[in-house]
Amino acid sequence: MEKKYFAPSELIINNDGSVFHLHLKPKNLADKVILVGDPGRVALVASHFEDIECEVSNREFRAITGTYHKKRITALSTGIGCDNIDIVVNELDALANIDFKTRYENEQLRQLTLVRIGTCGGLQPYTPVGTYIASAKSIGFDGLLNFYAGRNQACDLDFEREFKEQVQWDLQMGNPYVSCADSELLDRIAGDDMVRGVTIACGGFFGPQGRELRLPLQDPMLNTKIEKFEYHGLRVTNFEMESSALAGLATLMGHKAVTCCMVIANRLAKEANANYKNSIDGLIETVLRRI
């Protein structure tokens, strides 16, 4: 089979040999990657490293590669949203599997381990503020994976159909998809002390998550229907904004991925912890030990 050539317009490489948005070079990328939304949280992850190999920053993307207990790890911020995950995962895959000098795919593909550490809103009584949730399945309201070939093969179509039927989904809001975490990585990271949940990745923080300020909602009852959804004993546990694209793209590309979030607001109890930055370090330490 003829190898595919990746033109400069499709894979943009900076003059210093780094990839366009992340400003990382192939040699800077570890096989184990911890993704966080907040650029400031990268330093918190890296504060646990014994040594730091490199540090780069561009826009909302900040990366530090170092060593934790003899494990080489890259900590990288993504910013908010599945659109940013599209940039990050594609550029990480390019760094791992495309020769930047020839612009052809490498002969031997390299598998990355991607763990996102984030925050979320809990949707069930058993997900109060402070709970750690590992996303076994992610329902994408963002629509991103729908633009890629193989989307159906990477998704749980039965779960998707059941979700749309139970919540009476309006296709005007796009077609949701259900992506799954890598099972081995999920077991390793979640252990026996995280809730293994179903996460909805929303395309926004306000309307898509059922928050109503000055603009009325298209379906004011959607959150109520989501909270009642149940399929094969599984319920929707939390809202966040990145997990579906991460799991879906990783599956299509042959990488391992899972999202782990700490609940900082419970929508049922209408409680929130605005000072979560003081307590998320516990989740970071747990992931670092298990990745």
N, C-alpha and C positions, 0 to 999 in steps of 0.2 A: 504493500500500500504506500502510495506517495505521501511523504510527510508534508504537513501543512505549514505554510510560511505565514508568519504573523507580521503584517505590514506596519510601518510606523504610525499610520493613522489608527490602527486597532490596538496596538500595544505601544504606548508612548513611554520612551525611555529618556530620562534626563541626561544632560551632557556628562554628568559625573558617573553614569552607569547605574543610577538608581531608578526605581520605578516611579511613574509620574506623580501620584498623589502621596504615597507613603514615604517616599524618599529613602526607602531601604534598598540596599544592594543584595543580590542573592547570597553572598557570604555572610550577611548580617542576620539572616533568618534562622531561628532554631526550629527543630521539628515540633516542639511543644510551644503552643502560643496561647497566652491568656489575653482575652479581649475584654476591654472595659469601655464604657461609654465616655466617661469624663476623662479628659487629658490629665487632670490633676491626680486621678487615681492610679495612673501608671507609676508615678513615683512611690505611691503607697505599696504597690505590688513589689517594686524594685527595692524597697527598703528592706525586704527580707532576703535579697540576694547576697551571697558572699563576695561576689565581685561583679563588676559591670564591664562588658565588652565594648558596647557602643550605645550611643543615644542620638536619635534624630527627631526632628519635629517639623511639621508642615501643616498649617491650618489646624483642624481639630485632630489631626493624626500625629500622635507622639509615640515613639517606640524606644524601649530600652531592652537590650539583650544582655543577659547575665547568667549566673549559675546559682542554683538553689539545691543544696545537698547533692552535688555532683550531677544535677540535671540542668542541661542548657535550655533556657526558657526565654522567649520573647514576650514582653508585656507591651500591648498595643492598644491605643484608644481608637474608637471608631466614630465617636460622635453619636448623635441620636438618629435612629430610624433605619428601616430596612434598605432604603436607598443607599445609605452609607455602607451597610453590610455588603451590598452588591459591589461597591468599589473595593472594599477591604479584602473580601474573600477572593475576588478575581485577581487582584494584584498579588495576594499571597500565593495563590496557585501558580501565577506566572513566575514569581520569584523561585518557586520550588521546581517547576516542571518545564520551563522554557529557557533555552540557551539565549541569553541576551546579546551574545556576539553574532550568532548565526540567524537568530529569530525563528528557529525551528524547535519543535517539541523535543525534549530530552528522550534518549532511548529508554532509560529506566525511570519510571514515574516514582515520585517521592510522596509519601502519605504524611499529611500533617495532622496533629492532634490539636483541636481548637476548643477551648473552654471559655465561654462568655460568663463573666461575673457581673451581675447587674442588680437593679432594684425593680420592684414590681408592686402592683396592687393586688391584695388577696381578695378572692371572691366567695370563699366558703367559711363556715364557722370554724373549721379545723385549720385555717391558714391565717391566724392572727398576726399582728405586727411582730416582726422578729423571726418568723418562720423561714427556713431555707427550703426552696422549691427547685427541684431538678426537672426540667421540661422533657418528659418522655415523648410527648407529642406537642406540636405547635400548630395552631390554626392561624394561617396568615390572612389577615384582612387587607394586606398591602398590595396583593396581586403580582408581586415581583416574579415569582417562580413561573407564572403563566407565560412569560416571555421566552422561556427556555424549552428546547426540545427535550423530551424525556420526562417532562413534568409529571405525567400520570404514573410512570414507572417508579418515580421517587416518592409518591404520596400514598396515603391510606385513603383510597377512593370510597370505600364503604363507610368509613368514619365521616368523610366529607359529605356524602349524600345524606347520612342520618342527621348530621348537624344542620344542614340547610333545611331539611324537612321539619325538624323539631322547632327551630327558631323562626321558621317561616321567612327565610332569607330573601331579601329583595335584590335581585341581580343588578339593579341600578347601582348598587354599592360595590359592584365587582364580584368576581368569582373567588371565594375563599379556597384555600388549599390546606392540606394537612400533611406536614412533614414530620419525620421521626428522628429522634436522637440515635446515635450509634449505640447499640445495645451493650456492647462490652464497656464502652467509655461511660455510659450511664450507670452501670453497675459499680464501676470503679469509683466514680466521683460521688455518686449519691450515697453509697454505703447503706447503712441502716439507720441513718439519722437525718435524712432529708425526705421531704414529701415528694413522691414521684408524680408529677402532675401533668395536666393538660393546660397549656398556656396559649392565650390569644395574643398574637403580635398585631398591634393596631397601627394604622397609618397616620396616627396623630395622638395627641395627649388629651384633647378636649372632646369634641364630638364623637370621634371613633371609639372613645372609651366611655361614652355616655355622660360626659360632663356637659352641663348646660349653663352657659353664661348668658350673653345677650342673644345668641342665635339659638332658635329652637331646633330640636333634633328631628331627623327624618323619621325615626322609629323610637319614640320615648320609652317603649316597653322592651327594647332589645336586651338591655342588661338583665332584666327580670327573667326573660326567656333563656338567656345564656346561663344564669345561675341555676335554673331548673333542668338544664340539659343533662341527660345521662345516657350512656351507651356502654354496654358490657361492663357495668360497674364503674365506669370512668366519668368524672365530672370536670368541668372547667375550673381550675384552681386559681388562676391569676392572669392579669393583664400586664404586658410590657410591649416593647416596640421593635425587637430585633430577632427573636428566637427562630421564627419560621424561615426567614431567608437564610440564616446561618445553617440550620439543619438541612434545608432543602438543597442549597448550593453545595454543601459539603458532600451530601449523598451523591449528587450528580457528578462531582469531581473525584470521588474516591477518597475523601478525607473523613476523619472521625470528628464529630462535633456534638456538643451538648451545651445547654444554657443553664446556669444556676443563679437564682435570684433570691435576695432577701426581701421579705415583705415589709414595706415601709408605710403602707396604708391598707386598711381593710374596708372595702366599699360597703359591706353589709353593716359592720359596726360603726361606719363613718368615723374611723379613727386614723390618725396619721402620726408618723414620727419624722419631724422635719430635721432632727439632729442625727439621722441615720449614719452620717459619715463617721461618727464616733464608734459605731459598732460593726460596720461591714468588714473590718479587718479580720474578724473571726472567720468569716466565709472565705476571705482571701487565703488565710493560713491553711484552712481545710483543703481548698483546691490545690494549693502548692504541694501539700503533702501527698495528694492522691494522683496528680496528673502524671 
